[in-house]
Amino acid sequence: MSGESCLHQLQPQTGPIVSVSSVACPKTNTCTYRGVTGNKYVQLNVGGNLYYSTLQVLTRQDTLLRSMFSGKMEVLTDKEGWILIDRCGKHFSLILSYLRDEFVTLPKSRQGIMELLAEAKYYQIQGLIDLCQRALQDNEEKALCVIPVITSPKEEERLIQGCVRPVVKLLYNRGNNKYSYTSNSDDNLLKNIELFEKLSLSYSSRVLFIKDVIGDEICCWSFYGQSRKLAEVCCTSIVYATEKKQTKVEFPEARIYEETLNALLYETLPVPDNSLLEATRRRNNCCSHSEEEETVELRERVRRIHVKRYSTYDDRPLGH
């Protein structure tokens, strides 16, 4: 076959045959597509992921794919006739969807959007590039999470009284400690802080999270709804060890999740005092589907923690 060109035919499962001229190689062929258009099916192998599409879709917009399938660029085919594209095929279905409809539902995660943006830039699809960049910019604005730091009791009162959302406050002040810590206390302090940050990132649009660095405790959570304190979880205590006092810091994760969930019951419009059942009923009627999913997820997290913690004891409850 040296010095001669051969005719490779791609035989799809449906649709007409597409012909390309090629130069033979041991395992792959270097091909140049003829300038045919229409509903001709093409077999694509993108990083090991197999796709079918039409020349009409692939050449619809002024992209790298149009250059590949209009004869301007050489393409590789394997011995079975699949066109080889040396890119990750994870998001190629979204690339094809955008070429068909000029719109696509973007991945939910920021990482997924960034991966799709990289592919859109490679294939030179300007409209999809703009769509991804706008989504990333919007996500940055929505992800903004501001946590006020309390510097005076008056400031704390003003924030809590003026907030229509539930409030979760973490008092964290190592300067109040007078004794040495027990062995796990430092780790538990960090776990409390990490949980506070995690909750604030996940629910900052629904709950006001504030940090107190001037209070009298070392580590203490407070929960507010409709400007009233609902609960308090103090994580520190004084214990005796070898005839000396020590400060013990605990990490009551399940209790913190539970009180955060309870605070969400006060997320809706004000209700009469001591009417928690009515608050629950109104919340279920008013909240959106996504908010319900978040609340169910939080409740399930509490249940799993309780199951894990108490499953070895016959006389303890297995969740809520």
PALOKE-724983 format. One record per residue (C-alpha): residue number from 1; residue in three letters; z, x, y. Coordinates in Angstrom, 3 decimals. Example, Ala and Ser with C-alpha at 12.3 -4.5 7.8 and 13.67 -1.06 7.14 Angstrom:
<recs>
<rec nr="1" rest="ALA" up="7.800" east="12.300" north="-4.500"/>
<rec nr="2" rest="SER" up="7.140" east="13.670" north="-1.060"/>
</recs>
This chain:
<recs>
<rec nr="1" rest="MET" up="0.000" east="0.000" north="0.000"/>
<rec nr="2" rest="SER" up="-0.003" east="3.055" north="2.277"/>
<rec nr="3" rest="GLY" up="-2.166" east="2.649" north="5.337"/>
<rec nr="4" rest="GLU" up="-2.614" east="-1.037" north="4.681"/>
<rec nr="5" rest="SER" up="-0.827" east="-4.043" north="6.087"/>
<rec nr="6" rest="CYS" up="0.404" east="-6.741" north="3.791"/>
<rec nr="7" rest="LEU" up="1.097" east="-10.411" north="4.380"/>
<rec nr="8" rest="HIS" up="4.696" east="-11.568" north="3.963"/>
<rec nr="9" rest="GLN" up="5.340" east="-15.276" north="3.623"/>
<rec nr="10" rest="LEU" up="8.721" east="-16.883" north="4.303"/>
<rec nr="11" rest="GLN" up="9.110" east="-19.817" north="1.930"/>
<rec nr="12" rest="PRO" up="11.844" east="-22.150" north="3.304"/>
<rec nr="13" rest="GLN" up="13.355" east="-25.017" north="1.393"/>
<rec nr="14" rest="THR" up="11.601" east="-27.494" north="3.709"/>
<rec nr="15" rest="GLY" up="8.851" east="-27.244" north="6.284"/>
<rec nr="16" rest="PRO" up="5.617" east="-25.245" north="6.462"/>
<rec nr="17" rest="ILE" up="5.160" east="-21.596" north="5.588"/>
<rec nr="18" rest="VAL" up="5.420" east="-18.989" north="8.349"/>
<rec nr="19" rest="SER" up="3.267" east="-15.849" north="8.045"/>
<rec nr="20" rest="VAL" up="4.034" east="-12.444" north="9.539"/>
<rec nr="21" rest="SER" up="2.219" east="-9.133" north="9.358"/>
<rec nr="22" rest="SER" up="4.347" east="-6.277" north="8.035"/>
<rec nr="23" rest="VAL" up="4.479" east="-2.672" north="6.927"/>
<rec nr="24" rest="ALA" up="6.080" east="-2.174" north="3.525"/>
<rec nr="25" rest="CYS" up="9.354" east="-0.210" north="3.133"/>
<rec nr="26" rest="PRO" up="11.519" east="0.356" north="0.031"/>
<rec nr="27" rest="LYS" up="14.015" east="-2.477" north="0.737"/>
<rec nr="28" rest="THR" up="13.068" east="-3.966" north="4.086"/>
<rec nr="29" rest="ASN" up="9.865" east="-4.583" north="6.001"/>
<rec nr="30" rest="THR" up="9.227" east="-4.057" north="9.693"/>
<rec nr="31" rest="CYS" up="7.407" east="-7.172" north="10.886"/>
<rec nr="32" rest="THR" up="5.819" east="-8.485" north="14.050"/>
<rec nr="33" rest="TYR" up="5.693" east="-12.256" north="14.452"/>
<rec nr="34" rest="ARG" up="2.411" east="-13.779" north="15.474"/>
<rec nr="35" rest="GLY" up="2.595" east="-15.993" north="18.476"/>
<rec nr="36" rest="VAL" up="2.840" east="-19.292" north="16.604"/>
<rec nr="37" rest="THR" up="5.061" east="-22.095" north="17.830"/>
<rec nr="38" rest="GLY" up="6.072" east="-25.525" north="16.682"/>
<rec nr="39" rest="ASN" up="8.329" east="-26.817" north="13.946"/>
<rec nr="40" rest="LYS" up="7.894" east="-23.784" north="11.688"/>
<rec nr="41" rest="TYR" up="11.055" east="-22.991" north="9.758"/>
<rec nr="42" rest="VAL" up="12.430" east="-19.450" north="9.780"/>
<rec nr="43" rest="GLN" up="15.037" east="-17.956" north="7.454"/>
<rec nr="44" rest="LEU" up="17.613" east="-15.858" north="9.314"/>
<rec nr="45" rest="ASN" up="20.167" east="-13.450" north="7.866"/>
<rec nr="46" rest="VAL" up="22.614" east="-12.676" north="10.682"/>
<rec nr="47" rest="GLY" up="25.210" east="-10.173" north="9.514"/>
<rec nr="48" rest="GLY" up="25.203" east="-11.688" north="6.029"/>
<rec nr="49" rest="ASN" up="25.345" east="-15.300" north="7.235"/>
<rec nr="50" rest="LEU" up="22.225" east="-17.298" north="6.361"/>
<rec nr="51" rest="TYR" up="20.632" east="-19.800" north="8.756"/>
<rec nr="52" rest="TYR" up="17.489" east="-21.925" north="8.992"/>
<rec nr="53" rest="SER" up="15.942" east="-22.707" north="12.354"/>
<rec nr="54" rest="THR" up="12.543" east="-23.453" north="13.849"/>
<rec nr="55" rest="LEU" up="10.326" east="-21.295" north="15.993"/>
<rec nr="56" rest="GLN" up="10.419" east="-24.071" north="18.572"/>
<rec nr="57" rest="VAL" up="14.191" east="-23.669" north="18.959"/>
<rec nr="58" rest="LEU" up="14.185" east="-19.876" north="18.777"/>
<rec nr="59" rest="THR" up="11.521" east="-19.534" north="21.474"/>
<rec nr="60" rest="ARG" up="12.594" east="-22.429" north="23.696"/>
<rec nr="61" rest="GLN" up="14.414" east="-20.319" north="26.294"/>
<rec nr="62" rest="ASP" up="13.654" east="-16.925" north="27.798"/>
<rec nr="63" rest="THR" up="15.928" east="-14.902" north="25.524"/>
<rec nr="64" rest="LEU" up="15.852" east="-11.942" north="23.187"/>
<rec nr="65" rest="LEU" up="15.113" east="-14.350" north="20.345"/>
<rec nr="66" rest="ARG" up="11.925" east="-15.514" north="22.090"/>
<rec nr="67" rest="SER" up="10.826" east="-11.886" north="22.308"/>
<rec nr="68" rest="MET" up="11.615" east="-11.392" north="18.610"/>
<rec nr="69" rest="PHE" up="9.667" east="-14.437" north="17.432"/>
<rec nr="70" rest="SER" up="6.722" east="-14.409" north="19.833"/>
<rec nr="71" rest="GLY" up="5.275" east="-11.069" north="18.719"/>
<rec nr="72" rest="LYS" up="6.768" east="-8.936" north="21.500"/>
<rec nr="73" rest="MET" up="9.275" east="-7.171" north="19.249"/>
<rec nr="74" rest="GLU" up="9.384" east="-6.001" north="15.669"/>
<rec nr="75" rest="VAL" up="11.796" east="-7.685" north="13.275"/>
<rec nr="76" rest="LEU" up="13.088" east="-6.707" north="9.845"/>
<rec nr="77" rest="THR" up="12.746" east="-8.803" north="6.712"/>
<rec nr="78" rest="ASP" up="14.238" east="-8.254" north="3.278"/>
<rec nr="79" rest="LYS" up="12.300" east="-8.581" north="0.025"/>
<rec nr="80" rest="GLU" up="13.022" east="-12.318" north="-0.120"/>
<rec nr="81" rest="GLY" up="11.632" east="-12.904" north="3.330"/>
<rec nr="82" rest="TRP" up="14.849" east="-13.385" north="5.303"/>
<rec nr="83" rest="ILE" up="14.674" east="-12.115" north="8.893"/>
<rec nr="84" rest="LEU" up="17.497" east="-9.582" north="9.335"/>
<rec nr="85" rest="ILE" up="19.516" east="-9.535" north="12.576"/>
<rec nr="86" rest="ASP" up="22.145" east="-6.826" north="12.686"/>
<rec nr="87" rest="ARG" up="24.846" east="-8.825" north="14.503"/>
<rec nr="88" rest="CYS" up="27.989" east="-10.687" north="13.504"/>
<rec nr="89" rest="GLY" up="26.967" east="-14.136" north="12.310"/>
<rec nr="90" rest="LYS" up="30.302" east="-15.811" north="12.996"/>
<rec nr="91" rest="HIS" up="29.126" east="-17.631" north="16.135"/>
<rec nr="92" rest="PHE" up="25.379" east="-17.743" north="15.522"/>
<rec nr="93" rest="SER" up="25.524" east="-21.462" north="14.732"/>
<rec nr="94" rest="LEU" up="26.813" east="-21.982" north="18.290"/>
<rec nr="95" rest="ILE" up="23.936" east="-19.865" north="19.584"/>
<rec nr="96" rest="LEU" up="21.452" east="-22.139" north="17.801"/>
<rec nr="97" rest="SER" up="23.248" east="-25.267" north="18.987"/>
<rec nr="98" rest="TYR" up="23.022" east="-24.127" north="22.596"/>
<rec nr="99" rest="LEU" up="19.322" east="-23.317" north="22.226"/>
<rec nr="100" rest="ARG" up="18.717" east="-26.821" north="20.853"/>
<rec nr="101" rest="ASP" up="20.820" east="-28.838" north="23.292"/>
<rec nr="102" rest="GLU" up="21.608" east="-26.459" north="26.195"/>
<rec nr="103" rest="PHE" up="25.248" east="-27.345" north="25.609"/>
<rec nr="104" rest="VAL" up="27.849" east="-26.430" north="23.013"/>
<rec nr="105" rest="THR" up="31.532" east="-27.046" north="22.372"/>
<rec nr="106" rest="LEU" up="33.185" east="-23.683" north="22.926"/>
<rec nr="107" rest="PRO" up="35.830" east="-22.183" north="20.610"/>
<rec nr="108" rest="LYS" up="39.390" east="-23.226" north="21.437"/>
<rec nr="109" rest="SER" up="40.837" east="-19.731" north="21.594"/>
<rec nr="110" rest="ARG" up="40.214" east="-17.250" north="24.389"/>
<rec nr="111" rest="GLN" up="39.337" east="-14.624" north="21.770"/>
<rec nr="112" rest="GLY" up="36.695" east="-16.916" north="20.293"/>
<rec nr="113" rest="ILE" up="35.108" east="-17.511" north="23.705"/>
<rec nr="114" rest="MET" up="35.039" east="-13.764" north="24.385"/>
<rec nr="115" rest="GLU" up="33.336" east="-13.149" north="21.034"/>
<rec nr="116" rest="LEU" up="30.737" east="-15.831" north="21.789"/>
<rec nr="117" rest="LEU" up="30.201" east="-14.341" north="25.256"/>
<rec nr="118" rest="ALA" up="29.423" east="-10.955" north="23.693"/>
<rec nr="119" rest="GLU" up="26.803" east="-12.566" north="21.446"/>
<rec nr="120" rest="ALA" up="25.325" east="-14.557" north="24.335"/>
<rec nr="121" rest="LYS" up="24.930" east="-11.340" north="26.313"/>
<rec nr="122" rest="TYR" up="23.236" east="-9.626" north="23.374"/>
<rec nr="123" rest="TYR" up="20.744" east="-12.469" north="22.925"/>
<rec nr="124" rest="GLN" up="20.350" east="-12.698" north="26.728"/>
<rec nr="125" rest="ILE" up="21.111" east="-16.436" north="26.932"/>
<rec nr="126" rest="GLN" up="22.070" east="-16.756" north="30.596"/>
<rec nr="127" rest="GLY" up="23.142" east="-20.391" north="30.482"/>
<rec nr="128" rest="LEU" up="25.575" east="-19.741" north="27.641"/>
<rec nr="129" rest="ILE" up="26.847" east="-16.624" north="29.397"/>
<rec nr="130" rest="ASP" up="27.669" east="-18.703" north="32.483"/>
<rec nr="131" rest="LEU" up="29.337" east="-21.400" north="30.352"/>
<rec nr="132" rest="CYS" up="31.584" east="-18.875" north="28.597"/>
<rec nr="133" rest="GLN" up="32.497" east="-17.091" north="31.820"/>
<rec nr="134" rest="ARG" up="33.481" east="-20.368" north="33.535"/>
<rec nr="135" rest="ALA" up="35.614" east="-21.324" north="30.539"/>
<rec nr="136" rest="LEU" up="37.395" east="-17.971" north="30.589"/>
<rec nr="137" rest="GLN" up="38.059" east="-18.309" north="34.297"/>
<rec nr="138" rest="ASP" up="39.408" east="-21.835" north="33.853"/>
<rec nr="139" rest="ASN" up="41.647" east="-20.664" north="31.007"/>
<rec nr="140" rest="GLU" up="43.080" east="-17.925" north="33.197"/>
<rec nr="141" rest="GLU" up="43.953" east="-20.473" north="35.868"/>
<rec nr="142" rest="LYS" up="45.474" east="-22.904" north="33.354"/>
<rec nr="143" rest="ALA" up="47.401" east="-20.134" north="31.593"/>
<rec nr="144" rest="LEU" up="49.252" east="-19.257" north="34.783"/>
<rec nr="145" rest="CYS" up="52.945" east="-19.683" north="33.981"/>
<rec nr="146" rest="VAL" up="55.494" east="-19.208" north="36.750"/>
<rec nr="147" rest="ILE" up="59.167" east="-18.925" north="35.754"/>
<rec nr="148" rest="PRO" up="61.578" east="-19.126" north="38.715"/>
<rec nr="149" rest="VAL" up="64.528" east="-16.732" north="38.640"/>
<rec nr="150" rest="ILE" up="67.730" east="-18.291" north="39.953"/>
<rec nr="151" rest="THR" up="69.443" east="-16.223" north="42.672"/>
<rec nr="152" rest="SER" up="71.991" east="-18.777" north="43.927"/>
<rec nr="153" rest="PRO" up="73.638" east="-22.026" north="42.778"/>
<rec nr="154" rest="LYS" up="71.969" east="-23.917" north="45.639"/>
<rec nr="155" rest="GLU" up="68.557" east="-22.723" north="44.533"/>
<rec nr="156" rest="GLU" up="69.282" east="-23.885" north="40.980"/>
<rec nr="157" rest="GLU" up="70.384" east="-27.313" north="42.186"/>
<rec nr="158" rest="ARG" up="67.303" east="-27.657" north="44.380"/>
<rec nr="159" rest="LEU" up="64.937" east="-26.789" north="41.522"/>
<rec nr="160" rest="ILE" up="66.557" east="-29.139" north="39.026"/>
<rec nr="161" rest="GLN" up="66.999" east="-32.070" north="41.398"/>
<rec nr="162" rest="GLY" up="63.475" east="-31.769" north="42.758"/>
<rec nr="163" rest="CYS" up="61.700" east="-31.497" north="39.398"/>
<rec nr="164" rest="VAL" up="60.268" east="-34.603" north="37.722"/>
<rec nr="165" rest="ARG" up="59.767" east="-32.719" north="34.463"/>
<rec nr="166" rest="PRO" up="62.473" east="-31.779" north="31.955"/>
<rec nr="167" rest="VAL" up="64.100" east="-28.412" north="32.688"/>
<rec nr="168" rest="VAL" up="65.094" east="-25.661" north="30.251"/>
<rec nr="169" rest="LYS" up="67.238" east="-22.862" north="31.653"/>
<rec nr="170" rest="LEU" up="68.141" east="-19.571" north="29.990"/>
<rec nr="171" rest="LEU" up="71.136" east="-17.763" north="31.434"/>
<rec nr="172" rest="TYR" up="70.864" east="-14.092" north="30.523"/>
<rec nr="173" rest="ASN" up="73.295" east="-11.620" north="32.070"/>
<rec nr="174" rest="ARG" up="74.445" east="-8.599" north="30.090"/>
<rec nr="175" rest="GLY" up="76.571" east="-7.538" north="33.034"/>
<rec nr="176" rest="ASN" up="79.129" east="-10.197" north="32.109"/>
<rec nr="177" rest="ASN" up="80.030" east="-8.445" north="28.862"/>
<rec nr="178" rest="LYS" up="83.430" east="-6.709" north="28.745"/>
<rec nr="179" rest="TYR" up="83.422" east="-5.551" north="25.134"/>
<rec nr="180" rest="SER" up="81.155" east="-3.848" north="22.661"/>
<rec nr="181" rest="TYR" up="78.565" east="-5.918" north="20.826"/>
<rec nr="182" rest="THR" up="78.566" east="-6.718" north="17.135"/>
<rec nr="183" rest="SER" up="75.861" east="-5.135" north="14.993"/>
<rec nr="184" rest="ASN" up="73.220" east="-7.892" north="15.318"/>
<rec nr="185" rest="SER" up="73.946" east="-8.943" north="18.874"/>
<rec nr="186" rest="ASP" up="71.317" east="-6.807" north="20.601"/>
<rec nr="187" rest="ASP" up="68.608" east="-8.108" north="18.264"/>
<rec nr="188" rest="ASN" up="69.723" east="-11.688" north="18.815"/>
<rec nr="189" rest="LEU" up="69.638" east="-11.230" north="22.590"/>
<rec nr="190" rest="LEU" up="66.024" east="-10.131" north="22.339"/>
<rec nr="191" rest="LYS" up="65.187" east="-13.041" north="20.018"/>
<rec nr="192" rest="ASN" up="66.579" east="-15.526" north="22.530"/>
<rec nr="193" rest="ILE" up="64.506" east="-13.995" north="25.314"/>
<rec nr="194" rest="GLU" up="61.359" east="-13.920" north="23.150"/>
<rec nr="195" rest="LEU" up="61.808" east="-17.582" north="22.187"/>
<rec nr="196" rest="PHE" up="62.269" east="-18.530" north="25.841"/>
<rec nr="197" rest="GLU" up="59.023" east="-16.758" north="26.742"/>
<rec nr="198" rest="LYS" up="57.186" east="-18.336" north="23.813"/>
<rec nr="199" rest="LEU" up="58.315" east="-21.849" north="24.730"/>
<rec nr="200" rest="SER" up="57.479" east="-21.321" north="28.395"/>
<rec nr="201" rest="LEU" up="53.929" east="-20.219" north="27.556"/>
<rec nr="202" rest="SER" up="53.382" east="-23.179" north="25.232"/>
<rec nr="203" rest="TYR" up="54.988" east="-25.991" north="27.271"/>
<rec nr="204" rest="SER" up="55.011" east="-24.821" north="30.907"/>
<rec nr="205" rest="SER" up="52.741" east="-27.758" north="31.854"/>
<rec nr="206" rest="ARG" up="55.322" east="-30.236" north="30.556"/>
<rec nr="207" rest="VAL" up="58.671" east="-28.493" north="31.080"/>
<rec nr="208" rest="LEU" up="60.038" east="-26.392" north="33.933"/>
<rec nr="209" rest="PHE" up="61.503" east="-23.188" north="32.510"/>
<rec nr="210" rest="ILE" up="63.891" east="-21.252" north="34.742"/>
<rec nr="211" rest="LYS" up="65.831" east="-18.049" north="34.220"/>
<rec nr="212" rest="ASP" up="69.369" east="-17.521" north="35.509"/>
<rec nr="213" rest="VAL" up="70.618" east="-13.951" north="36.023"/>
<rec nr="214" rest="ILE" up="73.755" east="-14.671" north="38.076"/>
<rec nr="215" rest="GLY" up="75.734" east="-17.038" north="35.815"/>
<rec nr="216" rest="ASP" up="79.046" east="-16.343" north="34.138"/>
<rec nr="217" rest="GLU" up="77.781" east="-16.306" north="30.545"/>
<rec nr="218" rest="ILE" up="75.912" east="-13.586" north="28.676"/>
<rec nr="219" rest="CYS" up="73.366" east="-15.807" north="26.903"/>
<rec nr="220" rest="CYS" up="73.324" east="-19.571" north="27.287"/>
<rec nr="221" rest="TRP" up="70.656" east="-22.297" north="27.167"/>
<rec nr="222" rest="SER" up="70.844" east="-25.469" north="29.275"/>
<rec nr="223" rest="PHE" up="68.628" east="-28.550" north="28.993"/>
<rec nr="224" rest="TYR" up="68.043" east="-31.111" north="31.759"/>
<rec nr="225" rest="GLY" up="66.261" east="-34.445" north="31.980"/>
<rec nr="226" rest="GLN" up="65.918" east="-36.675" north="35.049"/>
<rec nr="227" rest="SER" up="68.060" east="-34.191" north="36.999"/>
<rec nr="228" rest="ARG" up="70.997" east="-34.513" north="34.543"/>
<rec nr="229" rest="LYS" up="72.269" east="-31.938" north="32.086"/>
<rec nr="230" rest="LEU" up="71.542" east="-33.138" north="28.558"/>
<rec nr="231" rest="ALA" up="72.911" east="-30.309" north="26.449"/>
<rec nr="232" rest="GLU" up="74.063" east="-26.721" north="26.487"/>
<rec nr="233" rest="VAL" up="73.748" east="-24.101" north="23.751"/>
<rec nr="234" rest="CYS" up="76.011" east="-21.112" north="24.288"/>
<rec nr="235" rest="CYS" up="74.968" east="-18.150" north="22.162"/>
<rec nr="236" rest="THR" up="77.964" east="-15.850" north="22.756"/>
<rec nr="237" rest="SER" up="81.519" east="-15.731" north="21.501"/>
<rec nr="238" rest="ILE" up="84.408" east="-13.268" north="21.281"/>
<rec nr="239" rest="VAL" up="85.365" east="-12.092" north="17.794"/>
<rec nr="240" rest="TYR" up="87.996" east="-9.686" north="16.441"/>
<rec nr="241" rest="ALA" up="86.985" east="-6.698" north="14.335"/>
<rec nr="242" rest="THR" up="89.326" east="-3.849" north="13.319"/>
<rec nr="243" rest="GLU" up="91.940" east="-5.002" north="15.829"/>
<rec nr="244" rest="LYS" up="89.599" east="-4.980" north="18.817"/>
<rec nr="245" rest="LYS" up="87.552" east="-7.607" north="20.577"/>
<rec nr="246" rest="GLN" up="83.769" east="-7.668" north="20.330"/>
<rec nr="247" rest="THR" up="81.064" east="-9.837" north="21.828"/>
<rec nr="248" rest="LYS" up="78.936" east="-11.680" north="19.312"/>
<rec nr="249" rest="VAL" up="75.515" east="-13.034" north="20.288"/>
<rec nr="250" rest="GLU" up="73.853" east="-15.566" north="17.991"/>
<rec nr="251" rest="PHE" up="70.309" east="-16.920" north="17.780"/>
<rec nr="252" rest="PRO" up="70.543" east="-20.668" north="16.990"/>
<rec nr="253" rest="GLU" up="66.787" east="-21.131" north="16.812"/>
<rec nr="254" rest="ALA" up="66.791" east="-24.570" north="15.181"/>
<rec nr="255" rest="ARG" up="69.266" east="-25.946" north="17.713"/>
<rec nr="256" rest="ILE" up="67.204" east="-24.602" north="20.625"/>
<rec nr="257" rest="TYR" up="64.025" east="-26.203" north="19.288"/>
<rec nr="258" rest="GLU" up="65.893" east="-29.448" north="18.679"/>
<rec nr="259" rest="GLU" up="67.293" east="-29.631" north="22.219"/>
<rec nr="260" rest="THR" up="63.876" east="-28.768" north="23.679"/>
<rec nr="261" rest="LEU" up="62.410" east="-31.644" north="21.680"/>
<rec nr="262" rest="ASN" up="65.149" east="-33.962" north="22.923"/>
<rec nr="263" rest="ALA" up="64.432" east="-32.905" north="26.512"/>
<rec nr="264" rest="LEU" up="60.805" east="-33.958" north="26.071"/>
<rec nr="265" rest="LEU" up="62.020" east="-37.538" north="25.652"/>
<rec nr="266" rest="TYR" up="62.740" east="-37.472" north="29.388"/>
<rec nr="267" rest="GLU" up="59.204" east="-36.416" north="30.238"/>
<rec nr="268" rest="THR" up="58.049" east="-39.926" north="31.202"/>
<rec nr="269" rest="LEU" up="59.010" east="-42.066" north="34.190"/>
<rec nr="270" rest="PRO" up="62.758" east="-42.579" north="34.817"/>
<rec nr="271" rest="VAL" up="64.567" east="-45.042" north="32.568"/>
<rec nr="272" rest="PRO" up="68.071" east="-46.517" north="32.801"/>
<rec nr="273" rest="ASP" up="70.908" east="-44.203" north="31.873"/>
<rec nr="274" rest="ASN" up="72.094" east="-44.233" north="28.267"/>
<rec nr="275" rest="SER" up="68.828" east="-45.807" north="27.114"/>
<rec nr="276" rest="LEU" up="67.369" east="-43.060" north="24.961"/>
<rec nr="277" rest="LEU" up="65.707" east="-45.495" north="22.586"/>
<rec nr="278" rest="GLU" up="63.797" east="-47.078" north="25.448"/>
<rec nr="279" rest="ALA" up="62.806" east="-43.618" north="26.674"/>
<rec nr="280" rest="THR" up="61.396" east="-42.832" north="23.251"/>
<rec nr="281" rest="ARG" up="59.458" east="-46.083" north="23.172"/>
<rec nr="282" rest="ARG" up="57.957" east="-45.538" north="26.619"/>
<rec nr="283" rest="ARG" up="57.057" east="-41.952" north="25.816"/>
<rec nr="284" rest="ASN" up="55.169" east="-42.969" north="22.668"/>
<rec nr="285" rest="ASN" up="53.218" east="-45.545" north="24.661"/>
<rec nr="286" rest="CYS" up="52.341" east="-43.221" north="27.558"/>
<rec nr="287" rest="CYS" up="51.652" east="-39.790" north="26.157"/>
<rec nr="288" rest="SER" up="48.167" east="-38.597" north="25.306"/>
<rec nr="289" rest="HIS" up="46.933" east="-37.676" north="21.841"/>
<rec nr="290" rest="SER" up="47.235" east="-33.946" north="22.521"/>
<rec nr="291" rest="GLU" up="50.785" east="-34.340" north="23.813"/>
<rec nr="292" rest="GLU" up="51.724" east="-36.305" north="20.704"/>
<rec nr="293" rest="GLU" up="50.337" east="-33.513" north="18.538"/>
<rec nr="294" rest="GLU" up="52.430" east="-30.936" north="20.418"/>
<rec nr="295" rest="THR" up="55.567" east="-33.035" north="19.993"/>
<rec nr="296" rest="VAL" up="54.908" east="-33.590" north="16.273"/>
<rec nr="297" rest="GLU" up="54.304" east="-29.862" north="15.885"/>
<rec nr="298" rest="LEU" up="57.610" east="-29.088" north="17.604"/>
<rec nr="299" rest="ARG" up="59.470" east="-31.633" north="15.465"/>
<rec nr="300" rest="GLU" up="57.933" east="-30.192" north="12.285"/>
<rec nr="301" rest="ARG" up="58.998" east="-26.699" north="13.376"/>
<rec nr="302" rest="VAL" up="62.589" east="-27.900" north="13.682"/>
<rec nr="303" rest="ARG" up="62.407" east="-29.530" north="10.256"/>
<rec nr="304" rest="ARG" up="61.052" east="-26.363" north="8.595"/>
<rec nr="305" rest="ILE" up="63.759" east="-24.222" north="10.146"/>
<rec nr="306" rest="HIS" up="66.467" east="-26.567" north="8.887"/>
<rec nr="307" rest="VAL" up="64.944" east="-26.694" north="5.410"/>
<rec nr="308" rest="LYS" up="64.753" east="-22.912" north="5.236"/>
<rec nr="309" rest="ARG" up="68.291" east="-22.463" north="6.517"/>
<rec nr="310" rest="TYR" up="70.095" east="-25.180" north="4.572"/>
<rec nr="311" rest="SER" up="68.115" east="-25.568" north="1.370"/>
<rec nr="312" rest="THR" up="70.656" east="-23.465" north="-0.572"/>
<rec nr="313" rest="TYR" up="73.526" east="-25.812" north="0.264"/>
<rec nr="314" rest="ASP" up="73.866" east="-29.163" north="-1.463"/>
<rec nr="315" rest="ASP" up="75.986" east="-30.705" north="1.286"/>
<rec nr="316" rest="ARG" up="73.714" east="-29.788" north="4.245"/>
<rec nr="317" rest="PRO" up="70.807" east="-31.945" north="5.484"/>
<rec nr="318" rest="LEU" up="67.274" east="-30.893" north="4.584"/>
<rec nr="319" rest="GLY" up="65.669" east="-31.379" north="7.967"/>
<rec nr="320" rest="HIS" up="65.358" east="-34.372" north="10.231"/>
</recs>
